[in-house]
Amino acid sequence: MTIRFPRPKRLARAAASAIAAVAVALLPGSASANAAATYLPPGVVELQDSEPCPPATLCLYRDYSNRGPAYGIGAGHPVDLHELPMSGGVHGSSAANEVSSWVNHTDHLALLIDTDSDTLRPLFPRQSLQEPPQTNDTVDIVGWALA
């Protein structure tokens, strides 16, 4: 069994993203720096608010009942939720410590990791989870156990 966790952020990637954002903002006809696309880690897609979870995807939703801002993560792609912008949260502007609903439509075991308490919880293939009060809004990292 292989367990995958996200690699630390690389300075070069951050610098390249910043340069690209500035370049887009400076292009003739650009309205503002907001015109630059938001960077998402590999294997991650932004879903529409409350959009159903696509096949072969692990989905996370800010609110209970699979509602609110959401992302889909492809199986095997470890993700630091701090890298996912999420509006309307109570703990910050990223998905870290903001997720209340999960849907695992993959064939792989997802690992929900809370770095604040050093806990790891499994989310089995083809299962959903509405976070219980004691673990709601605690996940910081998604990892995978791949066979």
N, C-alpha and C positions, 0 to 999 in steps of 0.2 A: 504494500500500500504506500502510495506517495501522498504526502500532505504538502500542498502548495500555499504559500503565503506571499503577499505582495513584497516586491523589492523596494528598498528605500527610494524615495524620490531622487531623481538625478538633477543636479544643478544645470547641466546642459539642456535638458528638456524644458526646464522652467525658463531658462534664458531664451530659448528658441520660441517658446510660446509668447513670452513678453515682447520679443522683437516682432513677431508676426502680428500681434495685436496693435503695436505702435504703427507698423507699416500699413495695416489696413486702415487705421484711423487717419493716416496722412495721405492716403490715396485721393486723387481729385474726385470730388463727388461723394466722398464718404461723409455721412452725417455725424458719426461719433465713433469712439472706441467701442461702443456697444455693438457695432456692426460685426465685430470679430466673433467668430464661432467659439462656443465654449468647448474647451478641451475635455474629453472624457477618456478614461483609461481604456486600453484595448479590451474588447469583448463586452463593453458596456454600451447600452442604448438608453436614451431618455424616452420614457413612455408619456403619453398624454395623461392628465389627471384622471385617475380611476380606470385607466385602460386595462382590459383583461390581460393576464400574463400569456405571452406567446408560448408555443411549444418549444421544448428544449432550452428553456430559460429559467433562471432563478429571478423572481421579481420581488422587489421591496417597495413598500408603500409607507408614506409618512403617517397615515391615519389608519385606524381600525377599519375593518370590513373592506380592505383593499381599495381604499380611497385616498385621494390627495395626490400630490406629486409622487412620481414613481420612476424606477429604473429597472431595466432588465440586464442580467449578467449571464453571459454564456458559460456553460459548464467548463470548469478547469481554469477560468480566469480569476485569479485572486485579486481582490479590490480593497483598498483602504477607503472607507466611506468618507473620510475627510476630503477626498478628491472629487466628491459628487456634490455639486451645489444643490441646495434644497431650500426653497423659500417657505416662510411661514412656520418655521420650527421654533421651539421654545428653548433649545439648548445651543443654538448657533445657526450658521448659514449653510452648513453641509448636512449630508445624510447621517453622519456619525452621531450617535446618541439621539436619533430622531425617528427610527423605524418602528412601526407598531404592527405591521402585517407583512407576512412573507408567503410566497407561493413557489415551491420547488417543482417545476415541470421538467426537470432534467432526470437522467438516469444515474446521477451521482450524488453522493453524500456531501451536502454543504455544511461548512463549519462556521458558526456564528460566534465571533470572538469579541469579548469585552476586555479591552486592554486595561481599563481602570481597575477591574477586580481580578484580572488574569483568569477569566473563565472562558471555556469553550463549550458551546452547545451544538449538538448535531441537528440538522434538518434533513430528514431522509427523503430519498427520491419520491416524487409524486405526492408529497405532503404539503399541507398549508399550515400556517401558524398565526394565530392572533396572540400577540405577546401578553402573558399574564402580567398583572401589575408589578410584581417584583423584578421582572426583567424587561419591562417596556422601556424603550428609548435608551438601551445600553450598548448595542452592538457598534463596534468601531471598524471591524475588519471582517471580510468574507474570505474564507479559505475553502479548500476542497480536499477530500480524501478520494483519490482516484485509484481504482483497482488496476 
